[in-house]
Amino acid sequence: MEDHFRSKQGLCFLLILCVTDILCVSIHYSVPEEKKSGSLVTNVLKDLKLGTGELTARRAQLVSKSSKEYFHLDANSGNLLINEKIDREALCGQTELCLLQSEIVLQNPLELFTIEMKVEDVNDNAPRFSQNVFQLEIPENVPPNTKFPLESAQDVDLGENSIQNYTLSPNEHFRLVIESKKDGRKSVDLILERALDREKQPHFGLTLTAFDGGIPQRTGTVQINIKILDINDNSPQFTQSEYKVRLKENSPQDALVSKVEAQDLDFGSNAHITFSFHRVPEKIHNLFQLNEITGEITVGGKIDYEKETSYEMNIKATDGGGLSGYCNVLVEVEDVNDNAPEVSVISLTNIIKEDSPLNTVIALFSITDKDSGDNGKTMCSVPMNLPFALTTSKNNYYQLMIQNPLDREMVSEYNVTITAVDRGSPRLTSTRIIYVQVSDVNDNIPVFEKSLFEMRLQENNIPGLLMGSVHAIDLDMEQNGKVTYSLLPGNIGGSPSASYISVNSETGNVYALRSLDYEQIKDFRATVRATDCGIPPLSSDVVVQVIVTDENDNAPFFLYPLQNSTFPCNELLPKMAEAGYLITKVVAVDGDSGQNSWLSYELLKATDPGLFSIGAQNGELKTRRPLTERDTNKQRLVIAVRDNGVPPQTSTAMLNILLVDGFSDPYLKVVDVRQQEPEDEGTLTMYLVICLASVSFVFLLCIVSFVGIKLCKKDHGSSFIVAPPHFPPVMPDIPENCTDSQSGSLSRNYQYDVCLTGGSLSSEFRFLRPLIPVFSVADPNILVNDKMSSGSQDLPNCLENKSKEQGQASLSEDAAPRSGGPSCTVNQAIGANVNSGQNDWLSYQ
């Protein structure tokens, strides 16, 4: 493909200019038509005697001399590639030598290399006749060997790819004669071999086939219909065998080009002449029109001197008898100044620094004019009031250079108008505007809109939440005025600032990186820096203060009754309590602040809702009415506490109220039960041992006293039935914690033994019992011994049954007496089941 029949004929021009030397070398290559876009033509590095990368360094440009860019130069590799598929017939028509001229322009120093690309023809077009059917009328008296010229087929290909031969379908009367003309075209004539007899055969149908010489071979056919006529012995004769006409390009439609005339000596219909084109290419039919009656040739298309300078056509005159005469018409096209100069910018630097030195090249461009002669000669200029000047070089190339110093503060941009004028008549002008922008230097620092940016953020925010943005303005341009933001290192509560917030470097948006808690941190400050992208970069800082606002994110927490997620808290209420009796005080706290921490109490659920009331603000739990015998001994309350946040948070606690009827005896002394601080495990164990020893001592003392009293009363004839106190057997698992607590919820003084289970978080009652026994008076006629034995038998059974109840406090009535024997009396049983199994200790009296 690269068959570059290069014949470097040496240096075309060697011209020393005032600025630089320009070397012009002509290089020849060839390429077949119809090659695909992107196909390789050749590598020009060797022919240009350049190294790899030198084309890029010298800003090589391929400038086409035609209206289209058929080739593309890869400056990196030096490959000359096909940019657009080439159609030789559309480009050069029937011109044998089809050349495309381009120039490779190198800068620093400026060198020009002329590339002449020969487009080689390929067999891509088949022979084609102007008509599908030829109609011939031949008189029957035509002698043998008479010649009948036929219209040749047209093949736009050249050389061997054009038409090489014709064939005629077999017949007895006609044969073909093929002649080659000086211009290489072949004419075909139909020769009559045998005399015609209209009465035997009035019509003939023949097929004419044209063959080209290309590979693969292409063909074209036409049908020849021959009608045999009666005698007509005179053919039309033109007044001139050849007409020469001059026609200006761009002539209007229907403009008269020429008129041909012919005469026929016959009479009647045989003397009626019609004119037609004969053996002309298709473009003649597109550009010219022939009046078949008058013989006038007029313009039918656009005549362009730049495409074709002359046209040749054959005119056929046919009389009514079918005889024809022929003449030739030659039309020469005259050039007019109809093409304005074209300005083609090859290289342009439209952004220049204001401190650029003089004689800096801004643009390199060329001016071309498709007209010829003086119509194609051009001049170029730029306005005089601009700090720029033009310098000329070979082959109509121009350089736009800086002539005077630039000052961006005075003028930041220029619109340079390049004016090109030809020397035709009238003169045509074209302009090209080049936009030149003067770039700035970095001399302004970014300035923030505020000296302090204050942002508010609600606690429990989502990580990555946008809090706000900072913004700074830089008066410089482009990169010098582009501002980026960054967070300066710092500490917030002992942690780096970057772990709390981040700043978007482009927009200045400030984001929270973690969820903040108002109860831990209420506000903090960080420093943001704005830096421009100039060289050297300039920057300024600003302080960002973040204020955390409170959110209602903490539910109220009960301090009393404290809920340990397993067992409720218990309170005692004497059955003789009046309305308004203070049972206990519910205490809760809220970790939030402000109105989010304002608490209100309400009784959410109760066994008997009409029996109790609670203060909405102080949490005091009181009776609403006196107790009656119908009231259940165990009242379960569900207390709710609600804060004042939006939305409000609510917590609930369960409290058991145990109704007791023995707390009004003056013998009882109250021991207040209060919530104790958790003590050391060893100390609580010691307290437990002391409590057990004290209880055992009091128990023995009570037995001795009881026996003594019974003996004394027996002597006086009165008897008492005593339910001896029964203590549960010593368990192997002793509770870890045992202490005394005070409770201010009772109106009278009573004394209790209190034991706390191990791991308990509140002062829940382990068991309660009066330290002084309560006596039940029975029938004096019943013997003491009998009742003692009976009571001692039934009491363990009662205790065993009561010990099986878990998780609740109980008050039981007197046990049913045995038939005919003593009864088991249990006046009160007060307890709170905290553990199960062996830890379920209950005390009775």
C-alpha positions in Angstrom: 0.0 0.0 0.0 2.8 2.3 0.8 4.2 2.1 -2.7 5.4 5.6 -2.3 7.0 6.0 -5.7 8.8 8.7 -3.8 11.1 10.6 -5.9 12.4 13.1 -3.4 13.5 15.6 -6.0 15.4 17.5 -3.4 14.7 20.8 -1.8 12.0 22.8 -3.4 12.7 26.1 -1.7 15.3 27.4 0.6 14.2 30.7 1.8 15.8 32.7 4.6 13.3 34.9 6.4 13.9 37.6 8.9 12.6 35.5 11.8 13.3 31.8 10.9 14.4 29.6 8.0 11.7 27.5 6.3 12.6 24.3 4.4 10.1 23.1 1.8 10.4 19.4 0.7 8.0 17.6 -1.6 7.3 13.9 -0.8 5.2 11.6 -3.0 3.0 8.7 -1.9 0.2 6.6 -3.5 -2.9 5.1 -2.0 -5.7 3.1 -3.5 -9.2 4.6 -3.3 -12.0 3.2 -1.1 -9.6 2.2 1.7 -11.2 2.1 5.1 -10.9 5.0 7.5 -8.0 4.4 9.9 -5.9 2.5 7.3 -2.2 3.1 7.3 -0.7 4.9 4.3 2.9 5.3 5.4 5.2 6.4 8.3 6.7 9.8 7.5 9.4 9.8 10.2 12.0 8.3 7.9 11.2 10.5 5.0 11.2 13.6 7.2 14.4 12.4 8.8 12.9 12.9 12.2 13.2 10.9 15.4 10.4 9.4 17.5 8.6 12.1 19.5 10.1 15.0 17.4 6.8 15.5 15.6 5.0 16.1 19.0 7.8 18.3 20.3 7.7 20.5 17.2 3.8 20.6 17.2 3.5 18.9 13.8 0.3 19.7 11.9 -1.1 18.1 8.7 -2.8 20.8 6.6 -5.0 19.6 3.7 -5.2 21.6 0.5 -8.6 20.2 -0.3 -11.9 20.9 1.2 -11.9 17.7 3.2 -9.4 16.2 5.6 -8.7 12.9 3.9 -5.7 12.0 6.0 -4.7 12.2 9.6 -1.1 12.4 11.0 -0.4 10.6 14.3 2.2 12.9 15.8 3.2 10.3 18.4 4.1 7.4 16.0 4.5 9.4 12.7 1.9 7.2 10.9 -0.1 8.8 8.1 -3.6 7.4 8.3 -6.7 7.6 6.2 -9.2 9.9 7.9 -12.1 9.6 5.4 -12.7 7.1 2.7 -11.6 8.4 -0.7 -13.7 8.1 -3.9 -11.3 8.9 -6.8 -14.2 9.3 -9.3 -16.0 11.8 -7.1 -12.7 13.6 -6.3 -11.0 13.7 -9.7 -13.6 12.5 -12.2 -11.9 11.1 -15.4 -8.6 12.9 -14.7 -6.0 10.2 -15.0 -3.6 11.7 -12.4 -5.5 12.2 -9.2 -3.4 14.0 -6.6 -4.3 15.2 -3.1 -1.9 17.7 -1.7 -1.2 18.3 2.0 1.5 20.0 4.0 3.2 18.9 7.2 4.0 22.0 9.2 6.7 21.9 11.9 7.5 24.7 14.3 10.6 25.7 16.2 12.0 26.2 13.6 9.2 26.4 11.0 9.5 23.8 8.3 7.1 22.8 5.5 6.9 19.4 3.8 4.6 19.1 0.8 2.8 15.7 0.6 1.5 14.7 -2.8 -0.7 11.6 -2.5 -1.6 9.9 -5.7 -5.0 8.2 -5.5 -5.0 5.0 -7.5 -8.1 3.7 -9.1 -9.7 0.4 -8.2 -12.5 -1.4 -10.1 -15.4 -0.3 -7.9 -17.8 0.7 -10.7 -19.5 -1.5 -13.3 -20.1 -0.3 -16.9 -23.5 1.4 -17.2 -25.5 2.5 -20.1 -27.5 5.7 -20.0 -30.7 3.8 -20.9 -32.0 0.4 -20.3 -33.3 0.0 -23.8 -32.0 1.4 -27.2 -34.6 2.0 -29.9 -33.3 1.9 -33.5 -35.2 2.4 -36.6 -33.5 1.1 -39.8 -34.8 1.4 -43.3 -35.1 -1.8 -45.1 -33.1 -0.7 -48.1 -30.0 -0.1 -46.0 -27.1 -2.0 -47.8 -25.0 -4.5 -45.9 -22.0 -3.2 -44.0 -23.9 -0.1 -43.0 -22.7 1.2 -39.7 -25.1 2.2 -36.9 -23.3 4.0 -34.1 -24.4 2.8 -30.6 -24.1 4.8 -27.4 -21.2 3.5 -25.4 -21.4 2.4 -21.8 -19.9 4.6 -19.2 -17.4 3.4 -16.6 -16.0 6.0 -14.3 -13.0 3.8 -13.5 -9.8 4.3 -15.4 -7.2 2.2 -17.3 -7.8 -1.5 -17.1 -10.7 -0.9 -14.8 -12.6 0.9 -17.6 -14.5 -0.7 -20.5 -12.4 -3.1 -22.5 -14.8 -5.0 -24.7 -18.4 -5.3 -26.0 -20.4 -8.4 -27.0 -23.7 -8.7 -29.0 -26.2 -11.5 -28.6 -26.0 -14.0 -31.5 -28.0 -13.2 -34.6 -27.8 -13.5 -38.5 -28.0 -9.8 -39.5 -25.9 -7.7 -37.2 -22.4 -7.7 -35.7 -20.3 -5.3 -33.6 -17.3 -3.2 -34.5 -15.3 -1.8 -31.6 -12.9 1.1 -32.1 -10.5 2.7 -29.6 -10.1 6.4 -29.6 -7.1 8.5 -28.8 -8.4 9.3 -25.3 -8.7 5.6 -24.5 -12.4 5.4 -24.8 -14.0 2.7 -27.0 -16.8 3.3 -29.4 -19.1 0.6 -30.6 -21.0 0.4 -33.9 -23.6 -2.0 -35.1 -22.8 -3.3 -38.6 -25.5 -4.8 -40.9 -24.2 -8.0 -42.4 -27.2 -9.2 -44.4 -29.9 -7.3 -46.2 -33.1 -6.6 -44.4 -36.5 -7.7 -45.4 -39.2 -5.9 -43.4 -41.9 -8.3 -44.7 -40.1 -11.3 -43.3 -38.9 -9.8 -40.0 -39.9 -6.2 -39.0 -38.3 -6.2 -35.6 -35.1 -7.3 -34.0 -34.2 -7.7 -30.2 -30.5 -7.7 -29.4 -28.6 -7.6 -26.1 -25.4 -5.5 -25.9 -23.0 -6.3 -23.1 -20.0 -4.2 -22.0 -17.0 -5.7 -20.1 -14.4 -3.9 -18.1 -10.9 -5.2 -17.4 -10.8 -5.0 -13.7 -10.6 -7.9 -11.2 -13.2 -9.0 -10.5 -14.6 -8.2 -13.9 -17.8 -6.2 -14.0 -20.4 -6.0 -16.8 -23.3 -3.8 -18.0 -26.1 -4.7 -20.5 -28.6 -2.9 -22.6 -31.5 -4.1 -24.7 -31.5 -3.0 -28.4 -34.9 -2.9 -30.1 -34.6 -2.5 -33.9 -37.6 -1.5 -36.0 -37.3 -1.9 -39.8 -38.6 1.2 -41.7 -39.4 2.0 -45.2 -36.9 3.9 -47.4 -35.4 7.2 -46.2 -32.3 8.0 -48.2 -31.1 11.3 -46.6 -29.8 11.7 -43.1 -29.7 15.0 -41.2 -26.6 17.2 -41.6 -25.3 19.7 -39.0 -24.2 23.2 -40.2 -21.0 22.7 -38.1 -19.3 19.5 -37.2 -17.9 21.1 -34.0 -19.2 24.0 -31.8 -17.0 25.8 -29.3 -18.6 27.9 -26.6 -17.3 29.9 -23.5 -19.5 29.8 -20.4 -19.0 31.7 -17.1 -19.2 29.6 -14.0 -22.3 30.1 -11.8 -24.4 30.9 -14.8 -28.1 30.9 -13.9 -30.5 28.1 -14.6 -31.8 28.0 -18.2 -29.1 30.3 -19.5 -28.4 29.7 -23.2 -25.1 27.9 -23.8 -25.4 27.3 -27.6 -27.8 26.3 -30.4 -27.1 23.5 -32.9 -28.8 23.3 -36.3 -29.2 20.5 -38.8 -30.9 20.0 -42.2 -32.5 17.0 -44.0 -33.2 17.0 -47.8 -36.0 14.5 -47.4 -39.6 15.6 -47.3 -42.4 15.1 -44.9 -41.9 13.1 -41.8 -38.5 12.0 -43.0 -37.4 15.6 -42.9 -38.6 16.2 -39.3 -35.4 16.4 -37.1 -35.2 15.9 -33.4 -32.0 16.5 -31.3 -30.6 14.4 -28.4 -27.4 13.9 -26.5 -25.3 11.0 -27.8 -22.6 9.2 -25.9 -22.3 11.7 -23.1 -21.6 10.9 -19.4 -24.3 11.3 -16.8 -22.9 14.6 -15.5 -23.7 16.2 -18.9 -27.3 15.3 -18.4 -27.2 16.8 -14.9 -25.6 20.1 -16.0 -27.1 20.8 -19.4 -30.5 20.6 -21.1 -31.1 20.1 -24.8 -34.3 21.2 -26.6 -35.1 18.3 -28.9 -37.0 20.6 -31.3 -35.0 23.8 -31.5 -31.5 22.3 -30.6 -30.9 24.9 -27.9 -28.5 23.9 -25.1 -29.2 25.6 -21.8 -27.8 25.4 -18.2 -29.5 22.8 -16.1 -27.2 22.6 -13.0 -24.5 24.5 -11.2 -21.4 25.2 -13.3 -18.3 25.4 -11.0 -14.9 26.2 -12.5 -13.2 24.8 -9.5 -14.7 21.3 -10.3 -14.5 21.2 -14.1 -13.0 23.7 -16.5 -14.5 22.3 -19.7 -17.2 20.0 -21.0 -17.5 18.0 -24.3 -20.8 16.6 -25.6 -22.0 14.9 -28.8 -25.4 15.9 -30.3 -27.4 13.6 -32.4 -29.9 14.8 -35.0 -32.5 12.2 -36.1 -35.0 12.6 -38.9 -38.5 11.1 -39.2 -37.1 8.2 -41.2 -34.6 7.2 -38.5 -31.5 8.6 -40.2 -29.1 10.5 -37.9 -26.3 13.0 -38.1 -23.8 14.0 -35.4 -21.8 16.9 -34.2 -19.5 17.8 -31.2 -20.0 20.7 -28.8 -17.0 21.9 -26.6 -17.9 24.2 -23.6 -15.1 26.0 -21.8 -15.9 27.4 -18.4 -14.5 30.8 -17.4 -13.5 31.5 -13.8 -15.2 34.3 -11.7 -14.3 35.5 -8.3 -16.9 33.5 -6.4 -14.9 32.1 -3.5 -13.9 34.2 -0.5 -10.6 33.5 1.2 -10.7 30.9 3.9 -8.8 31.4 7.2 -7.7 28.0 8.7 -6.3 28.2 12.2 -3.6 25.5 12.7 -2.4 26.3 16.2 -3.9 28.6 18.8 -3.0 29.5 22.4 -6.0 31.5 23.5 -5.0 31.8 27.2 -1.8 33.7 27.9 -0.3 35.0 31.1 -0.2 38.8 31.5 3.6 38.6 32.0 4.2 36.7 28.7 7.3 38.0 26.9 7.1 40.0 23.6 7.1 38.1 20.3 5.3 35.1 21.9 3.4 33.3 19.2 -0.3 33.1 19.9 -1.7 31.6 16.7 -0.5 30.0 13.5 -3.0 30.1 10.6 -3.1 29.9 6.8 -5.3 31.6 4.1 -6.4 29.8 0.9 -8.6 30.9 -2.0 -10.0 28.3 -4.4 -10.2 30.8 -7.3 -7.4 31.1 -9.9 -5.2 34.0 -11.1 -5.7 37.3 -9.3 -9.0 35.9 -7.9 -6.9 33.5 -5.8 -4.3 36.0 -4.4 -5.0 37.1 -0.9 -3.9 39.7 1.8 -4.3 39.5 5.6 -4.5 42.1 8.4 -5.5 42.6 12.1 -6.6 45.8 13.9 -3.9 48.3 14.7 -5.2 49.2 18.2 -4.4 45.7 19.6 -1.1 44.7 21.2 -0.6 42.0 18.5 1.1 41.9 15.1 1.2 39.5 12.1 4.3 38.0 10.5 4.1 36.3 7.2 5.9 33.1 6.0 6.0 30.9 3.0 2.8 29.5 1.3 0.4 32.0 2.9 1.1 31.1 6.5 0.8 33.7 9.2 1.9 34.0 12.9 0.0 36.2 15.4 2.5 37.5 18.0 2.5 39.7 21.0 3.8 43.2 20.1 3.2 45.2 23.3 3.1 44.2 27.0 -0.2 42.9 28.4 -1.9 44.1 31.6 -4.8 42.0 32.8 -6.0 44.6 35.2 -6.6 47.0 32.3 -7.9 44.5 29.7 -8.6 40.9 30.6 -9.5 39.6 27.1 -9.2 40.4 23.4 -11.3 39.6 20.4 -8.7 39.6 17.5 -10.4 39.9 14.1 -8.3 38.5 11.2 -9.4 39.9 7.9 -8.5 38.2 4.6 -9.1 39.9 1.2 -8.5 38.6 -2.3 -7.5 40.6 -5.4 -10.4 39.6 -7.6 -13.1 41.9 -9.0 -15.2 42.5 -7.0 -12.9 41.8 -4.0 -14.2 39.2 -1.5 -13.5 39.3 2.2 -13.7 36.8 5.0 -12.9 37.3 8.7 -12.0 35.0 11.6 -12.3 36.1 15.2 -9.8 34.7 17.7 -10.6 35.0 21.4 -7.6 35.6 23.6 -7.9 35.6 27.4 -5.2 37.1 29.6 -4.7 34.9 32.7 -4.1 36.2 36.2 -1.4 35.8 38.8 -2.1 34.7 42.4 -2.1 37.9 44.4 -5.3 37.7 46.6 -5.9 35.5 49.6 -9.3 33.8 50.2 -11.6 35.9 52.5 -14.4 34.3 54.6 -17.8 35.8 54.7 -17.8 35.7 58.5 -15.2 35.9 61.2 -17.0 33.2 63.1 -19.3 30.5 61.8 -21.8 29.2 64.4 -23.6 26.0 63.7 -26.3 24.2 65.7 -26.6 20.4 65.9 -29.2 18.4 67.7 -27.8 15.5 69.8 -28.1 11.9 68.6 -27.5 13.1 65.1 -26.9 10.7 62.2 -23.2 10.3 61.4 -22.5 12.2 58.2 -25.2 14.8 58.8 -24.7 18.2 57.1 -24.4 20.9 59.8 -23.7 23.9 57.6 -21.1 25.3 55.3 -18.3 27.8 55.3 -17.6 30.0 52.2 -14.6 32.1 51.2 -14.2 34.3 48.2 -10.9 34.7 46.2 -10.8 37.7 43.8 -8.3 35.9 41.6 -9.3 33.9 38.5 -9.4 30.3 37.5 -7.1 28.1 39.7 -5.8 31.2 41.5 -9.4 31.9 42.6 -10.4 28.3 43.2 -10.7 27.7 47.0 -10.4 24.4 48.8 -11.2 23.8 52.4 -9.5 21.7 55.1 -9.8 21.1 58.8 -6.8 22.1 60.9 -5.6 19.7 63.5 -7.0 20.2 67.0 -8.5 18.5 70.0 -12.1 18.3 71.1 -12.5 16.7 74.6 -9.2 14.9 74.3 -9.9 13.5 70.8 -8.8 14.9 67.4 -11.1 17.4 65.7 -11.1 15.2 62.6 -12.9 12.5 64.5 -15.9 14.8 65.2 -16.4 16.8 62.0 -15.2 16.9 58.4 -15.1 19.6 55.8 -15.8 19.0 52.1 -12.8 20.3 50.3 -14.8 21.6 47.3 -18.1 23.0 48.7 -17.0 23.8 52.3 -19.9 21.8 53.7 -19.3 20.8 57.3 -20.4 17.3 58.3 -20.7 15.6 61.7 -18.8 12.3 61.7 -20.2 10.9 64.9 -23.4 10.9 66.9 -23.0 13.5 69.7 -24.5 13.4 73.2 -25.5 16.7 74.8 -25.0 15.2 78.2 -21.3 14.6 77.3 -20.4 17.6 75.2 -22.4 20.8 74.8 -20.3 22.8 72.3 -16.8 22.8 70.7 -14.7 24.8 68.3 -12.7 23.8 65.3 -10.6 25.8 62.8 -11.2 25.6 59.0 -8.6 26.8 56.5 -9.4 28.0 53.0 -6.6 27.7 50.5 -6.5 28.8 46.8 -4.9 26.7 44.1 -2.4 29.3 42.9 1.4 29.0 42.9 2.4 29.7 45.6 -1.0 29.0 47.4 -2.5 31.5 49.7 -4.8 30.7 52.7 -6.8 32.1 55.6 -8.4 30.5 58.7 -11.8 30.8 60.4 -13.3 29.4 63.6 -16.4 27.1 63.4 -18.3 26.9 66.7 -20.7 23.9 67.0 -23.4 24.1 69.6 -25.1 20.8 70.5 -28.8 21.1 71.4 -30.6 18.8 73.7 -33.0 16.1 72.6 -35.4 14.1 74.6 -33.4 10.9 74.3 -33.4 9.7 77.9 -36.4 8.0 79.5 -37.1 8.8 83.1 -35.4 6.4 85.6 -37.0 5.2 88.8 -34.8 5.7 91.9 -37.7 4.3 94.0 -39.2 1.8 93.6 -36.1 0.6 91.8 -36.9 -2.1 89.2 -34.3 -4.9 89.0 -36.1 -6.5 86.0 -37.2 -9.5 88.0 -38.9 -8.8 91.3 -41.3 -5.9 92.2 -40.9 -3.7 95.2 -43.3 -4.1 98.2 -44.8 -1.6 100.6 -46.9 -2.2 103.8 -50.2 -0.5 104.4 -52.1 -0.8 107.7 -55.8 -1.7 107.2 -56.8 1.0 109.6 -55.2 3.7 107.4 -57.4 6.7 106.7 -57.9 8.6 103.5 -54.9 10.6 102.5 -52.5 8.2 104.3 -49.0 8.6 102.8 -47.8 5.1 101.7 -44.5 6.0 100.0 -43.0 8.5 97.7 -42.0 7.6 94.1 -38.8 9.1 93.0 -37.5 9.3 89.4 -34.9 11.3 87.5 -34.3 12.2 83.8 -30.8 12.6 82.2 -32.0 15.3 79.8 -32.1 19.0 80.6 -34.6 21.8 80.4 -38.2 20.9 79.8 -37.1 17.4 78.6 -36.4 16.6 82.3 -39.7 17.9 83.8 -41.4 14.8 85.2 -45.0 14.0 86.0 -46.4 10.9 87.7 -49.6 9.0 87.2 -51.1 5.8 88.3 -51.3 3.7 85.2 -52.9 0.5 86.6 -54.1 -0.7 90.0 -55.9 -3.7 91.4 -58.4 -1.1 92.9 -58.0 2.2 90.9 -60.2 4.0 93.4 -58.1 3.2 96.4 -54.9 5.0 95.6 -53.7 8.4 94.2 -50.3 9.7 93.3 -49.1 13.3 93.1 -48.5 14.3 89.5 -45.5 16.5 90.5 -44.1 15.1 93.8 -44.8 11.4 93.3 -46.4 10.9 96.7 -48.6 7.7 96.8 -51.6 8.2 99.2 -54.9 6.5 99.9 -58.0 8.1 98.5 -60.4 6.5 101.0 -60.4 4.4 104.2 -59.8 0.7 103.7 -62.6 -1.8 104.0 -62.8 -5.5 104.6 -63.6 -6.1 100.9 -60.3 -4.7 99.8 -57.8 -7.3 98.5 -54.9 -7.9 100.8 -52.4 -7.5 98.0 -52.7 -4.5 95.7 -50.5 -4.3 92.6 -49.9 -0.8 91.2 -48.3 0.2 87.9 -46.9 3.7 88.1 -45.9 5.7 85.0 -43.6 8.7 84.9 -43.5 10.9 81.8 -41.1 13.7 80.9 -42.1 16.9 79.1 -40.1 16.3 75.9 -41.3 16.0 72.3 -42.1 13.2 71.9 -42.4 12.4 75.6 -40.6 9.5 77.1 -42.3 7.2 79.6 -41.1 4.6 82.1 -43.2 2.4 84.3 -42.6 0.7 87.7 -44.5 -2.0 89.6 -45.2 -1.7 93.3 -47.0 -4.2 95.5 -49.0 -2.8 98.5 -49.5 -5.4 101.2 -52.5 -4.7 103.6 -51.7 -5.7 107.2 -53.9 -5.4 110.2 -51.4 -5.8 113.1 -49.4 -2.7 112.8 -51.5 -0.7 115.2 -50.4 -2.6 118.4 -48.3 -0.4 120.7 -45.8 -3.2 121.2 -44.4 -3.0 117.8 -41.5 -0.8 116.9 -41.0 0.2 113.3 -37.6 -0.2 111.6 -37.5 2.1 108.6 -36.5 0.4 105.4 -34.5 2.7 103.1 -32.6 2.0 100.1 -29.0 1.4 101.2 -25.9 1.9 99.3 -24.4 -1.4 98.1 -21.8 -2.5 100.6 -18.9 -4.6 100.4 -19.7 -8.3 100.1 -17.8 -9.3 103.2 -19.4 -6.7 105.4 -22.9 -7.7 104.3 -22.1 -11.3 105.2 -21.0 -10.3 108.7 -24.2 -8.3 109.2 -26.2 -11.4 108.2 -24.5 -13.5 110.8 -25.1 -10.9 113.5 -28.8 -10.7 112.5 -29.2 -14.4 112.6 -27.6 -14.6 116.1 -29.8 -11.8 117.4 -32.9 -13.4 116.0 -32.0 -16.7 117.6 -31.4 -15.1 121.0 -34.7 -13.3 120.9 -36.4 -16.5 119.9 -35.1 -18.4 122.8 -36.0 -15.5 125.2 -39.5 -15.5 123.8 -39.9 -19.3 124.4 -38.7 -19.1 127.9 -41.0 -16.1 128.6 -43.9 -17.8 126.9 -43.5 -21.1 128.9 -43.2 -19.1 132.2 -46.4 -17.1 131.5 -48.3 -20.2 130.6 -47.3 -22.0 133.8 -48.3 -18.9 135.8 -51.7 -18.6 134.1 -52.3 -22.4 134.5 -52.1 -22.0 138.3 -54.8 -19.3 138.2 -57.2 -21.4 136.2 -57.0 -19.5 133.0 -55.4 -20.7 129.9 -54.0 -19.3 126.7 -53.4 -21.0 123.4 -50.2 -19.8 122.1 -49.1 -20.3 118.5 -45.4 -20.7 119.1 -43.3 -18.9 116.6 -41.9 -21.2 114.1 -38.7 -20.3 112.3 -37.7 -22.0 109.1 -34.8 -24.4 109.4 -31.3 -23.2 108.7 -30.8 -23.4 105.0 -27.4 -24.3 103.5 -27.4 -21.2 101.3 -27.4 -18.2 103.5 -28.2 -14.9 101.8 -25.2 -12.7 101.3 -26.7 -9.4 102.4 -28.6 -8.7 105.5 -29.1 -5.3 107.0 -31.7 -3.0 108.6 -33.4 -0.3 106.7 -35.7 2.5 107.6 -38.9 3.2 105.8 -40.9 6.4 106.3 -44.0 5.1 104.7 -45.7 3.9 108.0 -47.4 6.2 110.5 -46.6 4.0 113.6 -43.4 2.4 114.9 -42.9 -1.3 114.3 -39.8 -3.4 114.3 -38.9 -5.9 111.7 -36.1 -8.3 110.8 -35.0 -7.5 107.3 -32.8 -9.7 105.1 -31.6 -8.8 101.6 -30.8 -11.4 99.0 -27.4 -11.5 97.3 -27.1 -9.2 94.3 -30.3 -7.3 95.1 -30.2 -3.7 93.8 -33.0 -2.5 96.1 -34.0 -2.8 99.7 -36.6 -5.5 99.0 -38.1 -7.2 102.1 -36.8 -10.7 102.6 -39.2 -11.5 105.4 -41.1 -9.6 108.1 -42.2 -10.7 111.5 -43.0 -8.9 114.8 -40.4 -9.5 117.4 -43.1 -9.7 120.1 -45.5 -12.7 119.7 -49.2 -12.1 119.3 -51.4 -14.1 121.5 -54.7 -15.6 120.5 -57.3 -16.1 123.3 -59.2 -19.4 123.0 -61.9 -21.2 124.9 -60.8 -21.5 128.5 -62.5 -24.9 128.9 -60.0 -26.5 126.5 -56.9 -27.9 128.0 -53.7 -26.2 127.3 -51.8 -29.4 126.6 -54.3 -30.5 124.0 -54.1 -27.3 122.2 -50.4 -27.2 122.4 -50.0 -30.6 120.8 -52.7 -29.9 118.2 -51.2 -26.5 117.4 -47.7 -28.0 117.1 -49.0 -30.6 114.7 -50.9 -28.3 112.4 -48.5 -25.3 112.3 -45.8 -27.0 110.3 -48.3 -28.0 107.8 -49.5 -24.5 107.4 -45.9 -23.2 107.1 -45.1 -25.9 104.5 -48.1 -24.8 102.4 -47.2 -21.2 102.6 -43.6 -21.7 101.7 -44.6 -23.1 98.3 -46.0 -19.7 97.1 -43.3 -17.8 95.0 -43.0 -14.2 93.7 -45.8 -12.7 95.8 -46.7 -11.4 99.3 -49.6 -13.0 101.1 -52.0 -12.4 104.0 -53.8 -15.6 105.1 -56.8 -16.0 107.4 -57.0 -18.4 110.4 -56.3 -22.0 109.3 -59.3 -24.3 109.6 -59.2 -26.3 113.0 -59.0 -30.0 113.0 -62.2 -31.8 113.8 -62.7 -32.1 117.5 -59.2 -30.6 118.2 -57.3 -27.4 118.4 -56.9 -24.9 115.5 -53.8 -23.6 113.7 -53.9 -19.8 113.9 -52.0 -17.6 111.6 -52.9 -14.0 112.2 -50.4 -12.4 109.8 -48.0 -13.6 107.2 -46.0 -10.9 105.6 -43.2 -11.6 103.1 -41.6 -10.9 99.8 -40.5 -13.7 97.6 -37.2 -12.7 96.1 -35.5 -16.0 95.3 -36.8 -19.5 94.7 -36.0 -22.9 96.0 -34.1 -22.9 99.3 -34.0 -19.1 99.4 -37.8 -18.9 99.8 -37.9 -17.9 103.5 -41.2 -16.8 105.0 -42.0 -15.8 108.6 -45.3 -16.2 110.3 -46.8 -15.2 113.7 
